[in-house]
């Protein structure tokens, strides 16, 4: 499983999201869309506010990590999505991977 720290911001005007639990897709680039579970002490994420959270990418196992690790940089910006709809942005950092 891949984990990261993140600063997230939802950009759909007027929308708020329940924070417990929140699973969302993160777009790392062409063909690299992975579901992550956002973990924080917040109960709601409001429009256009920035939140410090942790993200567990529970779908990233050995094979997926092999494809993903070449695009990971120490601090990287990605989009958060539901299908093709962009819900917001995330700045990911402090990546760690624990293989099975």
C-alpha positions as CSV (number, residue, x, y, z in Angstrom):
1,X,0.0,0.0,0.0
2,X,1.2,3.5,-0.9
3,X,0.6,6.3,1.6
4,X,1.2,10.0,1.4
5,X,0.6,13.3,3.2
6,X,-1.6,15.7,1.3
7,X,-3.0,19.2,1.2
8,X,-6.4,18.9,-0.5
9,X,-8.8,21.5,-1.8
10,X,-12.3,20.8,-3.3
11,X,-13.0,23.2,-6.1
12,X,-16.7,22.5,-7.1
13,X,-18.4,25.7,-6.0
14,X,-21.0,25.3,-3.2
15,X,-20.2,21.6,-2.6
16,X,-19.0,20.1,0.7
17,X,-18.0,16.5,1.3
18,X,-18.4,14.2,4.3
19,X,-15.0,13.3,5.6
20,X,-15.6,9.9,7.1
21,X,-14.7,7.8,5.1
22,X,-13.9,9.5,1.9
23,X,-12.6,7.4,-1.0
24,X,-11.7,9.3,-4.2
25,X,-9.7,8.9,-7.3
26,X,-6.3,10.6,-7.7
27,X,-5.0,11.2,-11.2
28,X,-1.2,10.8,-11.3
29,X,-1.1,11.2,-15.1
30,X,-2.2,9.3,-18.3
31,X,-3.4,5.8,-17.3
32,X,-2.5,6.3,-13.6
33,X,-5.8,6.9,-11.8
34,X,-5.8,5.3,-8.3
35,X,-8.3,5.3,-5.5
36,X,-7.2,6.7,-2.2
37,X,-8.9,6.9,1.2
38,X,-8.5,10.3,2.8
39,X,-7.8,10.1,6.5
40,X,-8.2,13.1,8.8
41,X,-9.8,14.5,11.9
42,X,-12.1,16.7,9.9
43,X,-15.8,15.8,9.7
44,X,-16.6,17.9,6.5
45,X,-14.5,19.3,3.7
46,X,-15.8,22.6,2.5
47,X,-15.5,24.3,-0.9
48,X,-12.2,26.1,-1.6
49,X,-10.7,25.4,1.8
50,X,-7.3,23.6,2.2
51,X,-7.0,20.6,4.5
52,X,-3.9,18.7,5.7
53,X,-4.7,15.0,5.5
54,X,-3.1,11.6,5.0
55,X,-4.1,9.4,2.0
56,X,-3.9,5.6,1.9
57,X,-3.7,4.3,-1.7
58,X,-4.9,0.8,-0.8
59,X,-5.2,-0.3,-4.4
60,X,-1.5,0.3,-5.1
61,X,0.2,-3.1,-4.7
62,X,3.6,-4.3,-6.1
63,X,2.7,-4.2,-9.8
64,X,0.9,-0.9,-9.6
65,X,3.7,0.6,-7.6
66,X,6.2,-0.5,-10.2
67,X,4.3,1.6,-12.8
68,X,3.7,4.5,-10.5
69,X,7.1,5.0,-8.8
70,X,8.7,6.5,-11.9
71,X,6.3,9.5,-11.8
72,X,6.4,10.2,-8.1
73,X,8.3,13.3,-7.1
74,X,8.9,14.6,-3.6
75,X,6.0,17.1,-3.8
76,X,3.5,16.7,-6.7
77,X,0.2,18.2,-7.7
78,X,-2.6,15.9,-8.8
79,X,-6.3,16.2,-9.4
80,X,-9.0,14.4,-7.4
81,X,-11.8,13.0,-9.5
82,X,-15.0,11.1,-9.7
83,X,-14.9,9.5,-13.1
84,X,-13.9,12.2,-15.5
85,X,-15.3,15.0,-13.3
86,X,-12.6,16.9,-11.4
87,X,-13.6,17.5,-7.8
88,X,-10.4,19.3,-6.6
89,X,-6.7,19.3,-6.3
90,X,-4.1,17.6,-4.0
91,X,-0.5,18.3,-3.3
92,X,1.0,15.0,-2.3
93,X,4.3,14.5,-0.4
94,X,6.2,12.1,1.9
95,X,5.3,8.9,-0.1
96,X,5.9,5.6,1.6
97,X,5.3,2.1,0.2
98,X,4.8,-1.1,2.1
99,X,4.8,-4.2,0.0
100,X,3.0,-7.3,0.9
